[in-house]
Amino acid sequence: MDLERASDRVPREVIRWTMHKLRVEAGLLLAVVSMYTGAETVVRTVYGNCDCFEVKVSMHQDSTLNPLLFMIVMEALSREFRVALP
């Protein structure tokens, strides 16, 4: 499994669910969620930039918060699997 690529593809709802599941303080959860709400980007080409568009999936690439959020997601999933095992 390529965890580096996987970390860039975690849906934002999964991030929100895991932070809620691990009982992250509401203010911190709101701060992280607000960072991603309305996030926009452009694509640069040799012909110029495209119109900006909303990014609806994934975490910010190369963000220092990205590895931490990914570890939080992996921890919550691990706990869920451990509980489900007999």
PDB file of N, CA, C and O in Angstrom:
ATOM      1  N   MET A   1       0.840  -1.170   0.000  1.00  0.00           N
ATOM      2  CA  MET A   1       0.000   0.000   0.000  1.00  0.00           C
ATOM      3  C   MET A   1       0.891   1.241   0.000  1.00  0.00           C
ATOM      4  O   MET A   1       1.826   1.344   0.793  1.00  0.00           O
ATOM      5  N   ASP A   2       0.598   2.160  -0.876  1.00  0.00           N
ATOM      6  CA  ASP A   2       1.362   3.404  -0.981  1.00  0.00           C
ATOM      7  C   ASP A   2       0.715   4.447  -0.078  1.00  0.00           C
ATOM      8  O   ASP A   2      -0.217   5.137  -0.490  1.00  0.00           O
ATOM      9  N   LEU A   3       1.208   4.565   1.152  1.00  0.00           N
ATOM     10  CA  LEU A   3       0.597   5.474   2.124  1.00  0.00           C
ATOM     11  C   LEU A   3       0.796   6.936   1.759  1.00  0.00           C
ATOM     12  O   LEU A   3      -0.032   7.776   2.112  1.00  0.00           O
ATOM     13  N   GLU A   4       1.873   7.252   1.062  1.00  0.00           N
ATOM     14  CA  GLU A   4       2.096   8.638   0.660  1.00  0.00           C
ATOM     15  C   GLU A   4       1.003   9.106  -0.291  1.00  0.00           C
ATOM     16  O   GLU A   4       0.470  10.206  -0.149  1.00  0.00           O
ATOM     17  N   ARG A   5       0.679   8.270  -1.249  1.00  0.00           N
ATOM     18  CA  ARG A   5      -0.405   8.630  -2.179  1.00  0.00           C
ATOM     19  C   ARG A   5      -1.765   8.579  -1.488  1.00  0.00           C
ATOM     20  O   ARG A   5      -2.638   9.402  -1.764  1.00  0.00           O
ATOM     21  N   ALA A   6      -1.939   7.620  -0.600  1.00  0.00           N
ATOM     22  CA  ALA A   6      -3.217   7.485   0.105  1.00  0.00           C
ATOM     23  C   ALA A   6      -3.515   8.701   0.958  1.00  0.00           C
ATOM     24  O   ALA A   6      -4.671   9.105   1.083  1.00  0.00           O
ATOM     25  N   SER A   7      -2.482   9.290   1.548  1.00  0.00           N
ATOM     26  CA  SER A   7      -2.711  10.433   2.434  1.00  0.00           C
ATOM     27  C   SER A   7      -3.269  11.637   1.686  1.00  0.00           C
ATOM     28  O   SER A   7      -3.950  12.471   2.282  1.00  0.00           O
ATOM     29  N   ASP A   8      -2.991  11.738   0.400  1.00  0.00           N
ATOM     30  CA  ASP A   8      -3.508  12.858  -0.392  1.00  0.00           C
ATOM     31  C   ASP A   8      -4.933  12.638  -0.875  1.00  0.00           C
ATOM     32  O   ASP A   8      -5.531  13.532  -1.474  1.00  0.00           O
ATOM     33  N   ARG A   9      -5.476  11.466  -0.621  1.00  0.00           N
ATOM     34  CA  ARG A   9      -6.783  11.138  -1.169  1.00  0.00           C
ATOM     35  C   ARG A   9      -7.860  10.852  -0.117  1.00  0.00           C
ATOM     36  O   ARG A   9      -8.900  10.274  -0.433  1.00  0.00           O
ATOM     37  N   VAL A  10      -7.616  11.246   1.097  1.00  0.00           N
ATOM     38  CA  VAL A  10      -8.587  11.019   2.166  1.00  0.00           C
ATOM     39  C   VAL A  10      -9.733  12.016   2.009  1.00  0.00           C
ATOM     40  O   VAL A  10      -9.505  13.225   2.028  1.00  0.00           O
ATOM     41  N   PRO A  11     -10.956  11.524   1.856  1.00  0.00           N
ATOM     42  CA  PRO A  11     -12.096  12.443   1.741  1.00  0.00           C
ATOM     43  C   PRO A  11     -12.252  13.298   3.004  1.00  0.00           C
ATOM     44  O   PRO A  11     -12.004  12.830   4.115  1.00  0.00           O
ATOM     45  N   ARG A  12     -12.648  14.503   2.825  1.00  0.00           N
ATOM     46  CA  ARG A  12     -12.780  15.428   3.953  1.00  0.00           C
ATOM     47  C   ARG A  12     -13.797  14.967   4.976  1.00  0.00           C
ATOM     48  O   ARG A  12     -13.623  15.210   6.170  1.00  0.00           O
ATOM     49  N   GLU A  13     -14.844  14.313   4.538  1.00  0.00           N
ATOM     50  CA  GLU A  13     -15.836  13.796   5.485  1.00  0.00           C
ATOM     51  C   GLU A  13     -15.228  12.728   6.381  1.00  0.00           C
ATOM     52  O   GLU A  13     -15.620  12.593   7.540  1.00  0.00           O
ATOM     53  N   VAL A  14     -14.277  11.973   5.856  1.00  0.00           N
ATOM     54  CA  VAL A  14     -13.591  10.964   6.670  1.00  0.00           C
ATOM     55  C   VAL A  14     -12.735  11.654   7.732  1.00  0.00           C
ATOM     56  O   VAL A  14     -12.672  11.200   8.874  1.00  0.00           O
ATOM     57  N   ILE A  15     -12.082  12.743   7.356  1.00  0.00           N
ATOM     58  CA  ILE A  15     -11.296  13.509   8.331  1.00  0.00           C
ATOM     59  C   ILE A  15     -12.207  14.015   9.448  1.00  0.00           C
ATOM     60  O   ILE A  15     -11.886  13.892  10.630  1.00  0.00           O
ATOM     61  N   ARG A  16     -13.328  14.577   9.063  1.00  0.00           N
ATOM     62  CA  ARG A  16     -14.279  15.099  10.056  1.00  0.00           C
ATOM     63  C   ARG A  16     -14.792  13.978  10.955  1.00  0.00           C
ATOM     64  O   ARG A  16     -14.871  14.145  12.172  1.00  0.00           O
ATOM     65  N   TRP A  17     -15.140  12.837  10.361  1.00  0.00           N
ATOM     66  CA  TRP A  17     -15.647  11.695  11.131  1.00  0.00           C
ATOM     67  C   TRP A  17     -14.604  11.208  12.133  1.00  0.00           C
ATOM     68  O   TRP A  17     -14.922  10.951  13.294  1.00  0.00           O
ATOM     69  N   THR A  18     -13.345  11.083  11.674  1.00  0.00           N
ATOM     70  CA  THR A  18     -12.312  10.550  12.562  1.00  0.00           C
ATOM     71  C   THR A  18     -12.013  11.507  13.708  1.00  0.00           C
ATOM     72  O   THR A  18     -11.815  11.074  14.843  1.00  0.00           O
ATOM     73  N   MET A  19     -11.978  12.791  13.422  1.00  0.00           N
ATOM     74  CA  MET A  19     -11.716  13.755  14.492  1.00  0.00           C
ATOM     75  C   MET A  19     -12.850  13.735  15.511  1.00  0.00           C
ATOM     76  O   MET A  19     -12.612  13.835  16.715  1.00  0.00           O
ATOM     77  N   HIS A  20     -14.074  13.606  15.030  1.00  0.00           N
ATOM     78  CA  HIS A  20     -15.221  13.505  15.933  1.00  0.00           C
ATOM     79  C   HIS A  20     -15.157  12.197  16.721  1.00  0.00           C
ATOM     80  O   HIS A  20     -15.396  12.186  17.929  1.00  0.00           O
ATOM     81  N   LYS A  21     -14.835  11.101  16.042  1.00  0.00           N
ATOM     82  CA  LYS A  21     -14.760   9.777  16.669  1.00  0.00           C
ATOM     83  C   LYS A  21     -13.701   9.738  17.766  1.00  0.00           C
ATOM     84  O   LYS A  21     -13.905   9.106  18.802  1.00  0.00           O
ATOM     85  N   LEU A  22     -12.576  10.406  17.545  1.00  0.00           N
ATOM     86  CA  LEU A  22     -11.493  10.428  18.529  1.00  0.00           C
ATOM     87  C   LEU A  22     -11.658  11.547  19.556  1.00  0.00           C
ATOM     88  O   LEU A  22     -10.761  11.808  20.357  1.00  0.00           O
ATOM     89  N   ARG A  23     -12.805  12.193  19.520  1.00  0.00           N
ATOM     90  CA  ARG A  23     -13.179  13.231  20.482  1.00  0.00           C
ATOM     91  C   ARG A  23     -12.206  14.414  20.501  1.00  0.00           C
ATOM     92  O   ARG A  23     -11.831  14.919  21.559  1.00  0.00           O
ATOM     93  N   VAL A  24     -11.813  14.836  19.303  1.00  0.00           N
ATOM     94  CA  VAL A  24     -10.991  16.035  19.182  1.00  0.00           C
ATOM     95  C   VAL A  24     -11.852  17.227  19.589  1.00  0.00           C
ATOM     96  O   VAL A  24     -13.031  17.298  19.242  1.00  0.00           O
ATOM     97  N   GLU A  25     -11.269  18.139  20.311  1.00  0.00           N
ATOM     98  CA  GLU A  25     -11.988  19.318  20.793  1.00  0.00           C
ATOM     99  C   GLU A  25     -12.726  20.007  19.648  1.00  0.00           C
ATOM    100  O   GLU A  25     -12.189  20.142  18.549  1.00  0.00           O
ATOM    101  N   ALA A  26     -13.944  20.438  19.907  1.00  0.00           N
ATOM    102  CA  ALA A  26     -14.811  21.009  18.877  1.00  0.00           C
ATOM    103  C   ALA A  26     -14.173  22.205  18.184  1.00  0.00           C
ATOM    104  O   ALA A  26     -14.308  22.349  16.969  1.00  0.00           O
ATOM    105  N   GLY A  27     -13.490  23.057  18.917  1.00  0.00           N
ATOM    106  CA  GLY A  27     -12.865  24.230  18.321  1.00  0.00           C
ATOM    107  C   GLY A  27     -11.769  23.861  17.332  1.00  0.00           C
ATOM    108  O   GLY A  27     -11.634  24.493  16.283  1.00  0.00           O
ATOM    109  N   LEU A  28     -10.995  22.851  17.661  1.00  0.00           N
ATOM    110  CA  LEU A  28      -9.936  22.391  16.768  1.00  0.00           C
ATOM    111  C   LEU A  28     -10.537  21.727  15.534  1.00  0.00           C
ATOM    112  O   LEU A  28     -10.071  21.945  14.416  1.00  0.00           O
ATOM    113  N   LEU A  29     -11.569  20.922  15.738  1.00  0.00           N
ATOM    114  CA  LEU A  29     -12.250  20.283  14.609  1.00  0.00           C
ATOM    115  C   LEU A  29     -12.803  21.338  13.666  1.00  0.00           C
ATOM    116  O   LEU A  29     -12.666  21.216  12.449  1.00  0.00           O
ATOM    117  N   LEU A  30     -13.420  22.360  14.209  1.00  0.00           N
ATOM    118  CA  LEU A  30     -13.978  23.444  13.395  1.00  0.00           C
ATOM    119  C   LEU A  30     -12.877  24.181  12.637  1.00  0.00           C
ATOM    120  O   LEU A  30     -13.063  24.555  11.479  1.00  0.00           O
ATOM    121  N   ALA A  31     -11.735  24.391  13.285  1.00  0.00           N
ATOM    122  CA  ALA A  31     -10.621  25.080  12.628  1.00  0.00           C
ATOM    123  C   ALA A  31     -10.114  24.278  11.435  1.00  0.00           C
ATOM    124  O   ALA A  31      -9.859  24.844  10.372  1.00  0.00           O
ATOM    125  N   VAL A  32      -9.965  22.962  11.602  1.00  0.00           N
ATOM    126  CA  VAL A  32      -9.483  22.124  10.499  1.00  0.00           C
ATOM    127  C   VAL A  32     -10.505  22.085   9.374  1.00  0.00           C
ATOM    128  O   VAL A  32     -10.146  22.217   8.204  1.00  0.00           O
ATOM    129  N   VAL A  33     -11.765  21.907   9.714  1.00  0.00           N
ATOM    130  CA  VAL A  33     -12.815  21.853   8.699  1.00  0.00           C
ATOM    131  C   VAL A  33     -12.894  23.173   7.937  1.00  0.00           C
ATOM    132  O   VAL A  33     -13.082  23.175   6.721  1.00  0.00           O
ATOM    133  N   SER A  34     -12.751  24.289   8.640  1.00  0.00           N
ATOM    134  CA  SER A  34     -12.852  25.594   7.973  1.00  0.00           C
ATOM    135  C   SER A  34     -11.687  25.833   7.007  1.00  0.00           C
ATOM    136  O   SER A  34     -11.827  26.588   6.045  1.00  0.00           O
ATOM    137  N   MET A  35     -10.533  25.189   7.261  1.00  0.00           N
ATOM    138  CA  MET A  35      -9.412  25.328   6.337  1.00  0.00           C
ATOM    139  C   MET A  35      -9.747  24.767   4.964  1.00  0.00           C
ATOM    140  O   MET A  35      -9.236  25.242   3.949  1.00  0.00           O
ATOM    141  N   TYR A  36     -10.599  23.765   4.937  1.00  0.00           N
ATOM    142  CA  TYR A  36     -10.910  23.097   3.683  1.00  0.00           C
ATOM    143  C   TYR A  36     -12.203  23.590   3.039  1.00  0.00           C
ATOM    144  O   TYR A  36     -12.447  23.317   1.864  1.00  0.00           O
ATOM    145  N   THR A  37     -13.018  24.298   3.779  1.00  0.00           N
ATOM    146  CA  THR A  37     -14.279  24.794   3.250  1.00  0.00           C
ATOM    147  C   THR A  37     -14.015  25.918   2.256  1.00  0.00           C
ATOM    148  O   THR A  37     -13.381  26.918   2.591  1.00  0.00           O
ATOM    149  N   GLY A  38     -14.499  25.748   1.048  1.00  0.00           N
ATOM    150  CA  GLY A  38     -14.347  26.771   0.017  1.00  0.00           C
ATOM    151  C   GLY A  38     -12.948  26.868  -0.565  1.00  0.00           C
ATOM    152  O   GLY A  38     -12.617  27.865  -1.206  1.00  0.00           O
ATOM    153  N   ALA A  39     -12.113  25.843  -0.354  1.00  0.00           N
ATOM    154  CA  ALA A  39     -10.754  25.868  -0.902  1.00  0.00           C
ATOM    155  C   ALA A  39     -10.813  25.846  -2.424  1.00  0.00           C
ATOM    156  O   ALA A  39     -11.537  25.046  -3.018  1.00  0.00           O
ATOM    157  N   GLU A  40     -10.047  26.728  -3.042  1.00  0.00           N
ATOM    158  CA  GLU A  40     -10.022  26.820  -4.499  1.00  0.00           C
ATOM    159  C   GLU A  40      -8.589  26.704  -5.009  1.00  0.00           C
ATOM    160  O   GLU A  40      -7.632  26.947  -4.274  1.00  0.00           O
ATOM    161  N   THR A  41      -8.462  26.334  -6.259  1.00  0.00           N
ATOM    162  CA  THR A  41      -7.143  26.234  -6.887  1.00  0.00           C
ATOM    163  C   THR A  41      -7.256  26.569  -8.365  1.00  0.00           C
ATOM    164  O   THR A  41      -8.354  26.680  -8.910  1.00  0.00           O
ATOM    165  N   VAL A  42      -6.117  26.727  -8.996  1.00  0.00           N
ATOM    166  CA  VAL A  42      -6.053  26.922 -10.444  1.00  0.00           C
ATOM    167  C   VAL A  42      -5.022  25.953 -10.999  1.00  0.00           C
ATOM    168  O   VAL A  42      -4.164  25.461 -10.267  1.00  0.00           O
ATOM    169  N   VAL A  43      -5.108  25.685 -12.274  1.00  0.00           N
ATOM    170  CA  VAL A  43      -4.121  24.859 -12.959  1.00  0.00           C
ATOM    171  C   VAL A  43      -3.336  25.772 -13.887  1.00  0.00           C
ATOM    172  O   VAL A  43      -3.904  26.477 -14.721  1.00  0.00           O
ATOM    173  N   ARG A  44      -2.016  25.745 -13.725  1.00  0.00           N
ATOM    174  CA  ARG A  44      -1.145  26.561 -14.576  1.00  0.00           C
ATOM    175  C   ARG A  44      -0.637  25.708 -15.723  1.00  0.00           C
ATOM    176  O   ARG A  44      -0.209  24.570 -15.527  1.00  0.00           O
ATOM    177  N   THR A  45      -0.687  26.269 -16.920  1.00  0.00           N
ATOM    178  CA  THR A  45      -0.140  25.603 -18.099  1.00  0.00           C
ATOM    179  C   THR A  45       0.719  26.609 -18.862  1.00  0.00           C
ATOM    180  O   THR A  45       0.786  27.782 -18.496  1.00  0.00           O
ATOM    181  N   VAL A  46       1.356  26.154 -19.893  1.00  0.00           N
ATOM    182  CA  VAL A  46       2.156  27.075 -20.713  1.00  0.00           C
ATOM    183  C   VAL A  46       1.264  28.086 -21.419  1.00  0.00           C
ATOM    184  O   VAL A  46       1.750  29.117 -21.883  1.00  0.00           O
ATOM    185  N   TYR A  47      -0.026  27.809 -21.508  1.00  0.00           N
ATOM    186  CA  TYR A  47      -0.976  28.698 -22.171  1.00  0.00           C
ATOM    187  C   TYR A  47      -1.644  29.666 -21.199  1.00  0.00           C
ATOM    188  O   TYR A  47      -2.454  30.498 -21.606  1.00  0.00           O
ATOM    189  N   GLY A  48      -1.302  29.556 -19.912  1.00  0.00           N
ATOM    190  CA  GLY A  48      -1.901  30.429 -18.912  1.00  0.00           C
ATOM    191  C   GLY A  48      -2.630  29.623 -17.850  1.00  0.00           C
ATOM    192  O   GLY A  48      -2.612  28.393 -17.855  1.00  0.00           O
ATOM    193  N   ASN A  49      -3.259  30.331 -16.956  1.00  0.00           N
ATOM    194  CA  ASN A  49      -3.997  29.696 -15.865  1.00  0.00           C
ATOM    195  C   ASN A  49      -5.440  29.454 -16.268  1.00  0.00           C
ATOM    196  O   ASN A  49      -6.032  30.236 -17.012  1.00  0.00           O
ATOM    197  N   CYS A  50      -5.997  28.358 -15.766  1.00  0.00           N
ATOM    198  CA  CYS A  50      -7.425  28.118 -15.986  1.00  0.00           C
ATOM    199  C   CYS A  50      -8.204  28.933 -14.948  1.00  0.00           C
ATOM    200  O   CYS A  50      -7.617  29.517 -14.037  1.00  0.00           O
ATOM    201  N   ASP A  51      -9.506  28.965 -15.095  1.00  0.00           N
ATOM    202  CA  ASP A  51     -10.333  29.602 -14.079  1.00  0.00           C
ATOM    203  C   ASP A  51     -10.214  28.808 -12.782  1.00  0.00           C
ATOM    204  O   ASP A  51     -10.025  27.592 -12.806  1.00  0.00           O
ATOM    205  N   CYS A  52     -10.326  29.501 -11.652  1.00  0.00           N
ATOM    206  CA  CYS A  52     -10.220  28.793 -10.379  1.00  0.00           C
ATOM    207  C   CYS A  52     -11.451  27.900 -10.195  1.00  0.00           C
ATOM    208  O   CYS A  52     -12.537  28.192 -10.696  1.00  0.00           O
ATOM    209  N   PHE A  53     -11.245  26.813  -9.466  1.00  0.00           N
ATOM    210  CA  PHE A  53     -12.328  25.888  -9.181  1.00  0.00           C
ATOM    211  C   PHE A  53     -12.173  25.361  -7.764  1.00  0.00           C
ATOM    212  O   PHE A  53     -11.071  25.325  -7.217  1.00  0.00           O
ATOM    213  N   GLU A  54     -13.299  24.951  -7.176  1.00  0.00           N
ATOM    214  CA  GLU A  54     -13.289  24.465  -5.798  1.00  0.00           C
ATOM    215  C   GLU A  54     -12.694  23.062  -5.730  1.00  0.00           C
ATOM    216  O   GLU A  54     -12.992  22.207  -6.564  1.00  0.00           O
ATOM    217  N   VAL A  55     -11.862  22.842  -4.738  1.00  0.00           N
ATOM    218  CA  VAL A  55     -11.291  21.526  -4.477  1.00  0.00           C
ATOM    219  C   VAL A  55     -12.175  20.872  -3.417  1.00  0.00           C
ATOM    220  O   VAL A  55     -12.266  21.363  -2.292  1.00  0.00           O
ATOM    221  N   LYS A  56     -12.819  19.776  -3.773  1.00  0.00           N
ATOM    222  CA  LYS A  56     -13.795  19.158  -2.871  1.00  0.00           C
ATOM    223  C   LYS A  56     -13.297  17.882  -2.213  1.00  0.00           C
ATOM    224  O   LYS A  56     -13.938  17.378  -1.291  1.00  0.00           O
ATOM    225  N   VAL A  57     -12.177  17.353  -2.662  1.00  0.00           N
ATOM    226  CA  VAL A  57     -11.662  16.095  -2.140  1.00  0.00           C
ATOM    227  C   VAL A  57     -10.219  16.296  -1.727  1.00  0.00           C
ATOM    228  O   VAL A  57      -9.505  17.117  -2.303  1.00  0.00           O
ATOM    229  N   SER A  58      -9.798  15.548  -0.736  1.00  0.00           N
ATOM    230  CA  SER A  58      -8.405  15.456  -0.343  1.00  0.00           C
ATOM    231  C   SER A  58      -7.993  16.574   0.594  1.00  0.00           C
ATOM    232  O   SER A  58      -8.711  17.550   0.813  1.00  0.00           O
ATOM    233  N   MET A  59      -6.789  16.380   1.139  1.00  0.00           N
ATOM    234  CA  MET A  59      -6.177  17.358   2.017  1.00  0.00           C
ATOM    235  C   MET A  59      -5.245  18.234   1.192  1.00  0.00           C
ATOM    236  O   MET A  59      -4.910  17.897   0.056  1.00  0.00           O
ATOM    237  N   HIS A  60      -4.825  19.367   1.770  1.00  0.00           N
ATOM    238  CA  HIS A  60      -3.880  20.236   1.078  1.00  0.00           C
ATOM    239  C   HIS A  60      -2.562  19.488   0.893  1.00  0.00           C
ATOM    240  O   HIS A  60      -2.009  18.959   1.856  1.00  0.00           O
ATOM    241  N   GLN A  61      -2.063  19.442  -0.323  1.00  0.00           N
ATOM    242  CA  GLN A  61      -0.793  18.771  -0.579  1.00  0.00           C
ATOM    243  C   GLN A  61       0.347  19.549   0.044  1.00  0.00           C
ATOM    244  O   GLN A  61       0.344  20.780   0.056  1.00  0.00           O
ATOM    245  N   ASP A  62       1.310  18.828   0.555  1.00  0.00           N
ATOM    246  CA  ASP A  62       2.501  19.401   1.176  1.00  0.00           C
ATOM    247  C   ASP A  62       2.204  20.240   2.417  1.00  0.00           C
ATOM    248  O   ASP A  62       3.056  21.011   2.859  1.00  0.00           O
ATOM    249  N   SER A  63       1.018  20.100   2.977  1.00  0.00           N
ATOM    250  CA  SER A  63       0.701  20.783   4.219  1.00  0.00           C
ATOM    251  C   SER A  63       1.377  20.041   5.372  1.00  0.00           C
ATOM    252  O   SER A  63       1.439  18.812   5.370  1.00  0.00           O
ATOM    253  N   THR A  64       1.879  20.780   6.345  1.00  0.00           N
ATOM    254  CA  THR A  64       2.482  20.131   7.509  1.00  0.00           C
ATOM    255  C   THR A  64       1.432  19.434   8.360  1.00  0.00           C
ATOM    256  O   THR A  64       1.767  18.571   9.172  1.00  0.00           O
ATOM    257  N   LEU A  65       0.181  19.793   8.187  1.00  0.00           N
ATOM    258  CA  LEU A  65      -0.915  19.158   8.913  1.00  0.00           C
ATOM    259  C   LEU A  65      -1.316  17.831   8.280  1.00  0.00           C
ATOM    260  O   LEU A  65      -1.906  16.981   8.948  1.00  0.00           O
ATOM    261  N   ASN A  66      -1.006  17.646   7.008  1.00  0.00           N
ATOM    262  CA  ASN A  66      -1.405  16.456   6.254  1.00  0.00           C
ATOM    263  C   ASN A  66      -0.984  15.144   6.922  1.00  0.00           C
ATOM    264  O   ASN A  66      -1.835  14.271   7.090  1.00  0.00           O
ATOM    265  N   PRO A  67       0.288  14.956   7.312  1.00  0.00           N
ATOM    266  CA  PRO A  67       0.668  13.685   7.944  1.00  0.00           C
ATOM    267  C   PRO A  67      -0.060  13.432   9.258  1.00  0.00           C
ATOM    268  O   PRO A  67      -0.423  12.294   9.558  1.00  0.00           O
ATOM    269  N   LEU A  68      -0.276  14.481  10.042  1.00  0.00           N
ATOM    270  CA  LEU A  68      -0.991  14.320  11.308  1.00  0.00           C
ATOM    271  C   LEU A  68      -2.436  13.900  11.075  1.00  0.00           C
ATOM    272  O   LEU A  68      -2.932  12.982  11.727  1.00  0.00           O
ATOM    273  N   LEU A  69      -3.104  14.564  10.154  1.00  0.00           N
ATOM    274  CA  LEU A  69      -4.491  14.197   9.850  1.00  0.00           C
ATOM    275  C   LEU A  69      -4.578  12.767   9.329  1.00  0.00           C
ATOM    276  O   LEU A  69      -5.508  12.034   9.666  1.00  0.00           O
ATOM    277  N   PHE A  70      -3.613  12.373   8.510  1.00  0.00           N
ATOM    278  CA  PHE A  70      -3.611  11.012   7.986  1.00  0.00           C
ATOM    279  C   PHE A  70      -3.415  10.004   9.117  1.00  0.00           C
ATOM    280  O   PHE A  70      -4.073   8.964   9.138  1.00  0.00           O
ATOM    281  N   MET A  71      -2.517  10.303  10.057  1.00  0.00           N
ATOM    282  CA  MET A  71      -2.317   9.391  11.190  1.00  0.00           C
ATOM    283  C   MET A  71      -3.575   9.300  12.047  1.00  0.00           C
ATOM    284  O   MET A  71      -3.895   8.229  12.564  1.00  0.00           O
ATOM    285  N   ILE A  72      -4.286  10.403  12.202  1.00  0.00           N
ATOM    286  CA  ILE A  72      -5.535  10.398  12.961  1.00  0.00           C
ATOM    287  C   ILE A  72      -6.555   9.505  12.274  1.00  0.00           C
ATOM    288  O   ILE A  72      -7.248   8.725  12.928  1.00  0.00           O
ATOM    289  N   VAL A  73      -6.646   9.621  10.955  1.00  0.00           N
ATOM    290  CA  VAL A  73      -7.571   8.766  10.190  1.00  0.00           C
ATOM    291  C   VAL A  73      -7.195   7.298  10.348  1.00  0.00           C
ATOM    292  O   VAL A  73      -8.063   6.460  10.592  1.00  0.00           O
ATOM    293  N   MET A  74      -5.914   6.979  10.214  1.00  0.00           N
ATOM    294  CA  MET A  74      -5.467   5.588  10.337  1.00  0.00           C
ATOM    295  C   MET A  74      -5.728   5.051  11.746  1.00  0.00           C
ATOM    296  O   MET A  74      -6.110   3.891  11.899  1.00  0.00           O
ATOM    297  N   GLU A  75      -5.531   5.868  12.765  1.00  0.00           N
ATOM    298  CA  GLU A  75      -5.783   5.440  14.142  1.00  0.00           C
ATOM    299  C   GLU A  75      -7.266   5.138  14.358  1.00  0.00           C
ATOM    300  O   GLU A  75      -7.610   4.117  14.954  1.00  0.00           O
ATOM    301  N   ALA A  76      -8.134   6.011  13.882  1.00  0.00           N
ATOM    302  CA  ALA A  76      -9.569   5.784  14.048  1.00  0.00           C
ATOM    303  C   ALA A  76     -10.017   4.525  13.311  1.00  0.00           C
ATOM    304  O   ALA A  76     -10.807   3.743  13.840  1.00  0.00           O
ATOM    305  N   LEU A  77      -9.518   4.328  12.102  1.00  0.00           N
ATOM    306  CA  LEU A  77      -9.867   3.114  11.354  1.00  0.00           C
ATOM    307  C   LEU A  77      -9.345   1.869  12.056  1.00  0.00           C
ATOM    308  O   LEU A  77     -10.037   0.853  12.114  1.00  0.00           O
ATOM    309  N   SER A  78      -8.138   1.939  12.586  1.00  0.00           N
ATOM    310  CA  SER A  78      -7.561   0.816  13.316  1.00  0.00           C
ATOM    311  C   SER A  78      -8.397   0.456  14.530  1.00  0.00           C
ATOM    312  O   SER A  78      -8.631  -0.720  14.806  1.00  0.00           O
ATOM    313  N   ARG A  79      -8.842   1.462  15.248  1.00  0.00           N
ATOM    314  CA  ARG A  79      -9.708   1.211  16.417  1.00  0.00           C
ATOM    315  C   ARG A  79     -11.021   0.559  16.004  1.00  0.00           C
ATOM    316  O   ARG A  79     -11.501  -0.358  16.671  1.00  0.00           O
ATOM    317  N   GLU A  80     -11.603   1.036  14.898  1.00  0.00           N
ATOM    318  CA  GLU A  80     -12.851   0.466  14.421  1.00  0.00           C
ATOM    319  C   GLU A  80     -12.674  -1.017  14.058  1.00  0.00           C
ATOM    320  O   GLU A  80     -13.533  -1.840  14.375  1.00  0.00           O
ATOM    321  N   PHE A  81     -11.564  -1.353  13.398  1.00  0.00           N
ATOM    322  CA  PHE A  81     -11.315  -2.745  13.026  1.00  0.00           C
ATOM    323  C   PHE A  81     -11.078  -3.612  14.256  1.00  0.00           C
ATOM    324  O   PHE A  81     -11.546  -4.750  14.301  1.00  0.00           O
ATOM    325  N   ARG A  82     -10.367  -3.102  15.251  1.00  0.00           N
ATOM    326  CA  ARG A  82     -10.112  -3.872  16.473  1.00  0.00           C
ATOM    327  C   ARG A  82     -11.402  -4.161  17.219  1.00  0.00           C
ATOM    328  O   ARG A  82     -11.565  -5.252  17.767  1.00  0.00           O
ATOM    329  N   VAL A  83     -12.318  -3.210  17.252  1.00  0.00           N
ATOM    330  CA  VAL A  83     -13.599  -3.399  17.925  1.00  0.00           C
ATOM    331  C   VAL A  83     -14.436  -4.426  17.179  1.00  0.00           C
ATOM    332  O   VAL A  83     -15.157  -5.209  17.796  1.00  0.00           O
ATOM    333  N   ALA A  84     -14.344  -4.426  15.865  1.00  0.00           N
ATOM    334  CA  ALA A  84     -15.152  -5.331  15.041  1.00  0.00           C
ATOM    335  C   ALA A  84     -14.661  -6.770  15.094  1.00  0.00           C
ATOM    336  O   ALA A  84     -15.426  -7.691  14.805  1.00  0.00           O
ATOM    337  N   LEU A  85     -13.400  -6.983  15.459  1.00  0.00           N
ATOM    338  CA  LEU A  85     -12.862  -8.349  15.509  1.00  0.00           C
ATOM    339  C   LEU A  85     -13.385  -9.074  16.743  1.00  0.00           C
ATOM    340  O   LEU A  85     -13.497  -8.481  17.816  1.00  0.00           O
ATOM    341  N   PRO A  86     -13.707 -10.367  16.589  1.00  0.00           N
ATOM    342  CA  PRO A  86     -14.222 -11.127  17.760  1.00  0.00           C
ATOM    343  C   PRO A  86     -13.134 -11.433  18.772  1.00  0.00           C
ATOM    344  O   PRO A  86     -13.404 -12.057  19.799  1.00  0.00           O
TER     345      PRO A  86
END
